[in-house]
């Protein structure tokens, strides 16, 4: 089971009351292989500027933010993961960037370059998305 936790604010930096809806992308067996996951959604709103989900079953899911839906792959993580990297990993590559896109040979959902200090800050507060590869400089 995995908790998703993400700071949420509007473009002006204010706390945001946007509705979030999480549901399984399909009816499927749960990650533990002991039961059935339905498509019934879980509705959430950020509290004190942070969206925190209950434990979610790992696997393909849909998150609806306002009127827009995104397909995400929830990893199996014992510590909270951020929502944005999960959304970003599922976004299509814009046509103007197709020639520069990294082709995934399997197992990598996202690649990001960052400084050693940025990586240290990231890993001190949360477990990075296990499908992400970080290039530290």
N, C-alpha and C positions, 0 to 999 in steps of 0.2 A: 504494500500500500504506500501511497505517496501523497504528501501534502505539497500543494503549490502555494507559494507566498510571493507576492509582488507589490511593491509600492505603486499606488495609483494616484495620479493627479491630472488636472486639466492643463492645457497649454500655458496657463498663467501660474501654475504651481499650486493651485488650490486643491483641497481635498475633493474627491470626485464621487458622486453617487450613481455612477453608471451601473446598470444591471449586467451581471455575468451569468451565463447559463452553460453548465457543463453536462454533457451526456455521452454515452458510448456511441461510437460511430455506427455500430451494428449490434445486433443481439449476438452475444458470444459467451463462451465459457470464461469464468473468471481466471485471473492469473495463477491462482493456486490450484486450479483444476478441480475445484470442489463444488462449484455452483454456477449459476447462470447470471449474466449481467444483462439487464434490459436497457432500453433507450430512454427510460424515464429521466428527465433532467433534474439537476441540482441547481437551484437559483441562489445567487450570492450577490452581496453589495459590499464594497470595501468599508472597513471600519477604521476610523482614525487614520485614513490614508493608506491602508494596507489591505489588499485582498488576500485572504487566507482560506483555503479550501479545507474541507474535512479530508480524511484519508480517501484517496481515489484509487480505484483498481488500475494498475498499469495496463497500457495498451492504447489502441487507437481511440480517439475521442474527438468530439466536436465542442469547441468553446464558441459561444455566441456573445459578442460584446456589442451591446446595442442591437443594431439590425444586421451586423456583419458576422458571418460564421467562418471559423478557421478550423481546419483539420490538424490535430496535434497528436503526437505519440508520447503518452505519459510514461516516463521511465520508472523502473522499480528502484526507489531510493528510500533509505532510512532517514534521510534528512530532507528538509524542504528544498524544492527546486523553484527557479523563477519561471514565470509564464512567458515572458517575451522571447527567450531563446527557443521555446517550444513552438511558438507561433512563427517566428522567423524561419525555423528549419523547414516548415511546411509551405512557405510562400514560393510561388513560381519565380524563376529567374527572369527579370525584365529583358526584353529582346536586345536592348543596347548593351547588356552585360553578358550575354550568352557566350561570347568569344573568350571572356576572362573567367568564366565560372570554373570552379574546381569540380572535376568529375568524381563522384563518390564511388569508390571501389567496394564499398560495403562497410557499414558500421559507423560512418561519420555523418552526422546530421548538419553540422555547422562548424565553421572554422573562424577563429578570431585571433588577431594579433593584439597584444597588450604589453605594457611594461611589467617588470617584475613586481613593482609596488601595487599596480592594479590587480594583478593575479593574486598577490598576497591578501589584499583587501577582500577580493571575491571569495577566496577559500576560507578566510577567517570567519565569515558570516553565514555561509551557506555551502552546500555541496554543488559544485558546478554540474551542469547538465552532462550526464555520462556520454551522450552522443556528440559532444562538442570536442574539438581539438583546439588547444590553445598554443599559439606561437608566442613565446615570451622573449622580449628583447630588453 
